[in-house]
């Protein structure tokens, strides 16, 4: 029964802030059915989110750090391309 557990299944918003040593949220892509927005601030070691090209399509990704965005890694090129229209820098 535990193998059927899907972490963060009902998550709608995720704010990651000032987590200087955070490297990972989950080891593989997750099917976020309800996630609408991820905000990442001051998490310099976080380079990969648990998303793939399917789960990334409808999620808004916000960050204050454009350099963090440039270093973000995806499952594949399609994942990063899916993020492009969703990314918004909160710094002017």
Backbone as CSV, one residue per row, in Angstrom:
resi,resn,N_x,N_y,N_z,CA_x,CA_y,CA_z,C_x,C_y,C_z
1,UNK,0.811,-1.201,0.000,0.000,0.000,0.000,0.854,1.265,0.000
2,UNK,1.990,1.250,0.696,2.850,2.428,0.735,3.447,2.729,-0.641
3,UNK,3.605,1.713,-1.485,4.167,1.942,-2.812,3.215,2.734,-3.703
4,UNK,1.936,2.789,-3.356,0.954,3.546,-4.124,0.878,5.012,-3.690
5,UNK,1.603,5.374,-2.650,1.581,6.722,-2.114,2.249,7.698,-3.088
6,UNK,1.576,8.785,-3.409,2.126,9.824,-4.271,2.356,11.059,-3.410
7,UNK,3.624,11.396,-3.144,3.910,12.556,-2.293,3.364,13.850,-2.890
8,UNK,2.934,14.732,-2.038,2.485,16.077,-2.420,1.294,16.059,-3.374
9,UNK,0.480,15.047,-3.336,-0.601,14.864,-4.304,-1.582,16.036,-4.336
10,UNK,-1.883,16.646,-3.198,-2.872,17.719,-3.157,-2.243,19.112,-3.032
11,UNK,-0.942,19.184,-3.162,-0.226,20.451,-3.036,-0.664,21.437,-4.119
12,UNK,-0.937,22.676,-3.711,-1.356,23.707,-4.666,-0.294,24.783,-4.866
13,UNK,0.398,25.158,-3.795,1.439,26.176,-3.852,2.660,25.678,-3.091
14,UNK,3.840,25.986,-3.608,5.073,25.583,-2.952,5.994,26.796,-2.897
15,UNK,6.368,27.204,-1.688,7.289,28.308,-1.481,8.544,27.752,-0.840
16,UNK,9.667,27.905,-1.507,10.959,27.474,-0.990,11.800,28.726,-0.796
17,UNK,12.118,29.042,0.458,12.794,30.300,0.754,13.916,30.097,1.771
18,UNK,15.079,30.645,1.458,16.229,30.674,2.375,16.659,29.279,2.807
19,UNK,16.633,28.348,1.884,17.059,26.977,2.155,18.413,26.773,1.474
20,UNK,19.442,27.306,2.083,20.775,27.377,1.479,21.371,26.008,1.137
21,UNK,20.986,24.954,1.853,21.563,23.632,1.620,20.621,22.669,0.904
22,UNK,19.430,23.117,0.544,18.473,22.247,-0.144,18.979,21.924,-1.547
23,UNK,19.128,20.625,-1.824,19.594,20.185,-3.134,18.497,19.509,-3.939
24,UNK,17.498,18.953,-3.240,16.480,18.174,-3.926,15.186,18.173,-3.120
25,UNK,14.068,18.049,-3.831,12.770,17.916,-3.183,12.342,16.455,-3.224
26,UNK,12.526,15.832,-4.368,12.181,14.429,-4.568,13.034,13.915,-5.712
27,UNK,13.370,12.653,-5.709,14.312,12.084,-6.669,13.827,11.937,-8.099
28,UNK,12.517,11.957,-8.301,11.998,11.796,-9.666,10.815,12.742,-9.874
29,UNK,10.376,12.848,-11.115,9.242,13.723,-11.432,7.974,13.202,-10.757
30,UNK,7.188,14.125,-10.262,5.932,13.775,-9.593,4.744,14.317,-10.382
31,UNK,3.626,13.628,-10.340,2.425,14.095,-11.050,1.644,15.103,-10.195
32,UNK,2.081,16.339,-10.202,1.401,17.373,-9.428,0.088,17.727,-10.115
33,UNK,-0.991,17.153,-9.667,-2.281,17.367,-10.304,-2.889,18.723,-9.963
34,UNK,-2.533,19.273,-8.806,-3.168,20.511,-8.346,-2.188,21.675,-8.201
35,UNK,-0.909,21.449,-8.401,0.092,22.496,-8.190,-0.055,23.598,-9.231
36,UNK,-0.139,24.826,-8.759,-0.316,25.987,-9.642,0.930,26.867,-9.701
37,UNK,1.699,26.892,-8.580,2.793,27.862,-8.510,3.913,27.351,-7.607
38,UNK,5.154,27.575,-8.054,6.337,27.306,-7.251,7.114,28.610,-7.175
39,UNK,7.449,29.037,-5.967,8.291,30.213,-5.762,9.580,29.750,-5.112
40,UNK,10.714,30.151,-5.687,12.019,29.755,-5.170,12.841,31.011,-4.920
41,UNK,13.255,31.190,-3.660,14.068,32.347,-3.274,15.231,31.879,-2.407
42,UNK,16.418,32.239,-2.781,17.603,31.995,-1.971,17.795,30.509,-1.644
43,UNK,17.733,29.697,-2.682,17.995,28.246,-2.577,19.057,27.910,-3.629
44,UNK,20.297,28.366,-3.415,21.310,28.287,-4.472,21.715,26.882,-4.887
45,UNK,21.568,25.887,-4.027,21.984,24.523,-4.364,20.880,23.711,-5.035
46,UNK,19.663,24.226,-5.029,18.545,23.528,-5.669,18.638,23.750,-7.178
47,UNK,18.970,22.710,-7.893,19.166,22.811,-9.343,18.143,22.022,-10.140
48,UNK,17.335,21.225,-9.449,16.378,20.385,-10.168,15.084,20.291,-9.381
49,UNK,13.970,20.459,-10.066,12.648,20.335,-9.454,12.030,19.006,-9.870
50,UNK,11.145,18.449,-9.067,10.563,17.132,-9.385,9.455,17.226,-10.432
51,UNK,9.796,17.784,-11.586,8.832,18.004,-12.662,9.384,17.450,-13.960
52,UNK,8.494,17.072,-14.848,8.876,16.709,-16.203,8.067,17.587,-17.155
53,UNK,8.196,17.359,-18.438,7.524,18.234,-19.408,6.012,18.206,-19.271
54,UNK,5.442,17.110,-18.800,3.990,17.042,-18.609,3.547,17.798,-17.368
55,UNK,4.234,17.605,-16.265,3.815,18.250,-15.024,4.170,19.730,-14.986
56,UNK,5.118,20.164,-15.801,5.557,21.557,-15.785,4.654,22.487,-16.605
57,UNK,3.774,21.946,-17.407,3.012,22.751,-18.358,2.141,23.829,-17.727
58,UNK,1.493,23.561,-16.631,0.542,24.508,-16.070,0.997,25.128,-14.762
59,UNK,2.280,25.037,-14.468,2.791,25.546,-13.207,3.572,26.829,-13.451
60,UNK,3.235,27.860,-12.698,3.970,29.119,-12.772,5.182,29.000,-11.852
61,UNK,6.366,29.306,-12.376,7.603,29.236,-11.613,8.112,30.652,-11.389
62,UNK,8.234,31.049,-10.127,8.663,32.398,-9.772,9.996,32.349,-9.040
63,UNK,10.868,33.303,-9.344,12.146,33.399,-8.647,12.625,34.841,-8.702
64,UNK,13.400,35.237,-7.704,14.016,36.563,-7.692,15.381,36.525,-8.353
65,UNK,15.890,35.348,-8.612,17.254,35.174,-9.074,17.301,34.582,-10.480
66,UNK,17.589,35.417,-11.449,17.667,34.963,-12.833,18.822,33.975,-13.029
67,UNK,19.888,34.112,-12.259,21.011,33.177,-12.351,20.586,31.776,-11.915
68,UNK,19.741,31.690,-10.885,19.231,30.381,-10.456,18.471,29.733,-11.610
69,UNK,17.667,30.525,-12.278,16.879,30.012,-13.406,17.781,29.464,-14.505
70,UNK,18.888,30.172,-14.783,19.804,29.737,-15.836,20.481,28.410,-15.504
71,UNK,20.637,28.111,-14.213,21.306,26.889,-13.783,20.334,25.739,-13.505
72,UNK,19.051,26.009,-13.625,18.050,24.976,-13.369,18.180,23.859,-14.396
73,UNK,18.129,22.631,-13.911,18.238,21.459,-14.770,16.878,20.778,-14.852
74,UNK,16.579,20.225,-16.016,15.323,19.503,-16.200,15.566,18.043,-16.508
75,UNK,14.509,17.273,-16.483,14.604,15.863,-16.861,15.151,15.745,-18.288
76,UNK,14.744,16.686,-19.131,15.177,16.717,-20.516,14.940,18.132,-21.048
77,UNK,15.303,18.356,-22.284,15.136,19.679,-22.887,13.670,20.092,-22.951
78,UNK,12.779,19.130,-23.157,11.347,19.425,-23.216,10.839,19.990,-21.892
79,UNK,11.393,19.530,-20.776,10.988,20.040,-19.470,11.371,21.506,-19.339
80,UNK,12.608,21.840,-19.682,13.045,23.235,-19.597,12.246,24.119,-20.553
81,UNK,11.955,23.618,-21.731,11.146,24.381,-22.685,9.733,24.598,-22.162
82,UNK,9.201,23.642,-21.426,7.865,23.787,-20.842,7.864,24.873,-19.774
83,UNK,8.999,25.056,-19.089,9.107,26.095,-18.061,9.232,27.500,-18.639
84,UNK,9.813,27.636,-19.808,10.099,28.964,-20.361,8.915,29.927,-20.314
85,UNK,7.742,29.543,-20.792,6.629,30.494,-20.735,6.067,30.679,-19.330
86,UNK,6.442,29.813,-18.400,5.899,29.862,-17.043,6.782,30.650,-16.089
87,UNK,8.059,30.846,-16.435,8.980,31.502,-15.522,8.741,32.998,-15.473
88,UNK,8.790,33.530,-14.264,8.671,34.971,-14.075,9.672,35.410,-13.038
89,UNK,10.540,36.333,-13.416,11.491,36.893,-12.461,10.770,37.963,-11.653
90,UNK,10.927,37.907,-10.352,10.279,38.891,-9.482,11.175,40.081,-9.216
91,UNK,12.289,40.147,-9.896,13.199,41.272,-9.756,13.153,42.091,-11.035
92,UNK,13.074,43.365,-10.909,12.960,44.244,-12.061,14.188,44.482,-12.834
